[in-house]
Amino acid sequence: MEALDLIQLEDLGEALLNFATLADFSGWLERSRRVP
């Protein structure tokens, strides 16, 4: 049971990291588009 929880936590952390990276990248795109 504990091993399963650990795997779930790892997956959740990876998903959060991917989401944060994606949000950061889209924010960077927004900024670079505004700059002439």
N, C-alpha and C positions, 0 to 999 in steps of 0.2 A: 504493500500500500504506500509506504513512504517513497519507494523508488518511483512509483507512478506519479506521485505528487511532485517529485523533483523534476521528472521529465516534463510535466505540465508547466511547471514554473519556468523551465528552460525555454519551452516553446513560447510561452507568454512573453518572456523577456526578449526573445528574438523578434516576435511580432511587434512589440513596442519599439524596438530599435529600428526595424524596417519602417514603421510608421513615422517615427521621428526623422529618419533620414529622408523619407519621401516628402514630409512637410517642409523640411529644411531646404530641400532641392527645389520644390515648387516656389518657396519664398524667395530663393535666390533667382529663379527665373523671372518672377514678378519684378524684383528690383532691377535686374539687368535689362528688362524690357522698357522700364521707365527711363533709364539713362539713355540720352541721345547718342 
